[in-house]
Structure formats: C-alpha cells, structure tokens
Amino acid sequence: MEKEYLDNLKMSINLPKLIMSFGVELTVSGKSLKGICPFHPDKNPSFFVWPESNRWKCFGCGLGGDVIDFVKAAQKISFKEAIKFLSHHIGSNNNNINNQGSAAIKFLEKEVDPEITILLKKITEIKKMQDNLTSKMNHINDLLRTGELDLCKGYTMVHHYEYIFSEIDFKYNQVCRQLKELRLRGYYKHAK
C-alpha cells in the first residue's frame, strides 16, 4: 500500500469522533482528551487521545497508536481489514484497498470537512512539486559531476532550485499547520 494513501487516510479521520462512535466518552483534559479504556476493565480514565498528533494510548493496558491501530484493537481485525473498515466508515464506495494516491482523497470527500479536502489536495500538489524539483536538482548535479554543464551556470541553477525548494517547503508547512488547526477545531467541537 502506498504511504501517501495511508497518510491521507490517517490524517482525514476524526480520531476522537471515531473513538466516540465505539461508545467511549471523551472529555477535554489540557491538550488531550481522556476517557475510560474500551479494551480492559477501567474505573479511572486511563485512555488518552491527542488530537494534535492524531494518536491514542491507554496507560492502563498499554495499547496505543493511530486510527488504524484503534480499529484493529476495537474490532479485533487485521491491518488490511482495518483499512477496509475505515474506508467504509468514511463512506467509500470502493472496496479495493489497493487503490493508491489520490484515490484516498476521492473517498475521503464524503465525510471530511471540505476545507480539509482542499488542504489535502494542496499537500499532494506540493509533494509533486517537491519531487519534480528534486529530480531537476539531481539531474543538474549529475551534469556537473560529468562535466557536461559549466560549473558557474550549474551552481547558479542549483542555488535557484534550492531557493524555490525552500519556498515550496515553507508553503507545505503552512498548509500542514492549517490542516492541524482545522482538525483540532473539529476534535474539540465533538469532544465537548
């Protein structure tokens, strides 16, 4: 399975909302949410969810992880079955879990806030630009190593591409911050 597919899936699921759909009541506790663990007999809240990182952990039984790990534990299913479950949970009409890349974004649009979908598309575009620029920089470096490109001109081009890369990286970090803020807003709204 493509890493981008899984990353988009994990980023797009509202983990506290999913956990609450399994009957776990969550309350705000600082920057986290806490509740009674669904995986072992628990009298005091030892189950914590961190919306900022989209992770969870029970300090009573030691289980923890991301959205996929939660579904695996809650449903007692395999990794692939958890991916299928999450796809269906967010309204996917596509049962083929081997779809890659933008297929994740397509099925996420039904449940996910439209702003999040837009940001996920921007992230995908930025990653493509970064890959393209990296490829160009590697090609120039190869030409410099073989002597097919004048050193002065080659280094000028490399520095230009490095500058563009830093601008793209800045934009990527901005979009990631916006995505994190949207997710946090949604988590705390559902947890109250």
C-alpha positions in Angstrom: 0.0 0.0 0.0 1.3 3.4 -0.8 2.4 5.5 2.1 0.6 8.6 0.8 -2.7 6.7 0.7 -2.3 5.6 4.4 -1.1 9.1 5.5 -4.2 10.7 3.9 -6.4 8.2 5.5 -4.9 8.7 8.9 -5.0 12.5 8.6 -8.5 12.6 7.4 -10.2 10.6 10.1 -11.5 12.5 13.1 -10.0 10.1 15.7 -12.0 11.3 18.7 -15.2 11.1 16.7 -14.4 7.6 15.6 -13.5 6.5 19.1 -16.7 8.1 20.5 -18.7 6.1 17.8 -17.4 3.0 19.7 -19.1 4.2 22.8 -16.1 5.8 24.5 -16.9 9.1 26.2 -14.1 11.6 25.9 -13.6 14.8 27.9 -11.1 17.6 27.4 -8.0 17.3 29.6 -5.5 20.0 28.7 -4.3 19.4 25.2 -5.6 15.8 25.2 -8.9 14.0 25.6 -9.4 11.3 28.2 -11.9 8.5 28.8 -12.5 5.0 30.1 -10.5 2.4 28.1 -12.6 0.1 26.0 -10.0 -2.6 25.9 -9.8 -3.5 29.7 -11.8 -3.1 32.9 -11.1 0.5 33.8 -12.6 2.6 36.6 -10.5 5.7 36.2 -9.9 7.4 32.8 -6.6 6.0 31.6 -7.3 6.2 27.9 -5.9 9.4 26.2 -6.3 10.8 22.8 -4.0 13.6 21.4 -5.9 15.4 18.6 -2.7 17.3 17.6 -0.9 14.2 16.6 -4.0 12.0 15.9 -2.7 9.3 18.3 -4.1 7.5 21.4 -2.8 5.5 24.3 -4.1 3.7 27.3 -1.8 4.0 30.3 -3.7 1.1 32.0 -3.3 -1.7 29.4 -0.5 -0.1 27.3 -2.3 -0.2 24.0 -2.0 2.8 21.7 -1.2 4.1 18.2 -3.0 5.7 15.4 -6.5 5.4 13.9 -5.7 2.1 12.2 -4.4 0.6 15.4 -7.5 1.7 17.3 -9.8 -0.1 14.7 -7.6 -3.2 14.7 -7.9 -3.4 18.5 -11.6 -2.4 18.8 -12.7 -4.8 16.0 -10.1 -7.5 16.6 -9.2 -7.4 12.9 -6.1 -7.4 10.7 -4.4 -4.3 9.3 -6.0 -4.7 5.8 -9.4 -5.3 7.4 -8.9 -2.1 9.4 -8.2 -0.2 6.2 -11.4 -1.6 4.7 -13.4 -0.7 7.8 -12.1 2.9 7.8 -12.8 3.2 4.1 -16.4 2.1 4.7 -16.6 4.3 7.9 -16.0 7.4 5.8 -18.3 6.5 3.0 -16.2 4.9 0.4 -17.9 3.1 -2.4 -14.6 1.5 -3.4 -13.8 -1.9 -1.7 -10.4 -2.3 -3.4 -7.9 -1.4 -0.6 -5.0 -1.5 -3.1 -6.0 1.8 -4.8 -3.2 4.3 -4.3 -2.5 8.0 -4.2 -5.4 10.3 -5.0 -8.0 7.5 -4.6 -7.7 8.2 -0.8 -8.7 11.8 -1.3 -11.6 10.8 -3.6 -13.4 8.7 -1.0 -12.5 11.0 1.9 -14.6 13.8 0.5 -17.8 12.4 1.7 -17.1 12.6 5.5 -14.3 15.2 5.7 -14.8 18.9 6.1 -14.4 20.4 2.6 -11.6 22.7 3.9 -9.6 19.6 4.9 -10.1 18.0 1.5 -8.8 21.2 -0.2 -5.7 21.2 2.1 -5.1 17.5 1.4 -5.2 18.3 -2.3 -2.7 21.2 -1.8 -0.4 18.9 0.1 -0.5 16.3 -2.7 0.3 19.1 -5.2 3.1 20.4 -3.1 4.7 17.0 -2.7 4.6 16.6 -6.5 6.3 19.9 -6.9 9.0 18.9 -4.4 9.6 15.6 -6.2 9.8 17.4 -9.6 12.3 19.9 -8.2 14.4 17.2 -6.5 14.6 15.4 -9.8 15.7 18.5 -11.6 18.4 19.3 -8.9 19.7 15.7 -9.1 19.9 16.0 -12.9 21.9 19.2 -12.7 24.2 17.6 -10.1 24.8 14.7 -12.5 25.6 17.1 -15.3 28.0 18.9 -13.1 29.7 15.7 -12.0 30.2 14.6 -15.6 31.4 18.0 -16.7 28.5 18.4 -19.2 27.5 21.7 -17.5 29.5 24.8 -16.8 30.3 25.0 -13.0 29.2 28.6 -12.6 26.0 28.1 -14.5 25.3 24.8 -12.8 25.8 26.1 -9.3 23.6 29.1 -10.0 20.8 26.8 -11.2 21.2 24.6 -8.1 21.1 27.6 -5.8 18.0 28.9 -7.7 16.3 25.5 -7.3 17.3 25.3 -3.6 15.6 28.7 -3.1 12.4 27.5 -4.9 12.5 24.3 -2.8 12.7 26.3 0.4 9.7 28.4 -0.7 7.7 25.2 -1.5 8.8 23.7 1.9 7.5 26.9 3.6 4.2 26.6 1.8 4.0 22.9 2.7 4.5 23.7 6.4 1.8 26.4 6.2 -0.7 24.0 4.8 0.1 21.4 7.4 -0.4 23.9 10.2 -3.8 24.9 8.7 -4.8 21.3 8.4 -3.7 20.7 12.1 -5.8 23.7 13.2 -8.9 22.5 11.3 -8.5 19.1 12.8 -8.1 20.5 16.3 -11.2 22.7 15.9 -13.2 19.7 14.8 -11.9 17.4 17.6 -12.7 19.8 20.5 -16.1 20.7 19.0 -17.1 17.0 19.0 -15.5 16.2 22.4 -17.5 18.8 24.4 
